[in-house]
Amino acid sequence: MKKSFKIWILDSGKWGYYALLDIKSHFPQYDYETYLDYVNAPYGNKSSEEIYTLTEVGCLELWGKWCQLILIACNTICAETMRKLQDKYSDKKILGCIIPSVEVATEISQGKIGLIGTKFTVNSGKYQKEIAKLSDSHKLFALATPELAGYVEDGISHHPETLIYLDRYIWELMEKDIDTLILACTHYTVYYEYLTIKYPHLKIVDSARTQTIKLWEYLQKHSELFL
Ligand code: DGL
């Protein structure tokens, strides 16, 4: 019997589930599975080698199952490891979440874009590089929020002290006059509503949501995947 088209969503922690919910609500016709490595999360404070090794283990497991497309919902993985995997396993289909966010942010921002992400994502400079490829009139202000993914993973995302921690970074970015804020971490999706209500003048770009938009474009171009 012919198996249906299946998309696997890979993330460093259980919040990749949010990416799944958004994608599934737009493409209910496909089958989905998640590979959420919450045992080893958070990835954001790990070394490049550790992130690569953990992600390769995950991908190999998925390719051993029925898997036509891996969506990497984790910005930390997309910052560096994803390109290495795409080069090493060039016959496999792997899609990331950074370029979709960069495309949306440069479209909607007048010029100054803020970003919060893990230490690894920010230090990699990946967002900076991708923005520079698309636009020379946009400037990025990126801040690492090293504890935040851990707080979300631990279930204290909206604890008053966690929100004070988050707001401190947002204020620092607002001092730079940003008009757009990229949530460059799957886990930060839980703050989408909070930030939209508290900072209504900021345009919020959430990597879990932008990935869905770009997936649609990708699937239009790759109809061979469904044959
Ligand atoms: N999911 C990861 C990301 O999008 C962050 C969490 C972690 O540090 O593992 O960057």
Residues whose N, C-alpha, C, O or C-beta is under 5 A from the ligand:
A	BS01	DGL	S12 A41 P42 Y43 G44 N45 A73 C74 N75 T76 T118 A149 A184 C185 T186 H187
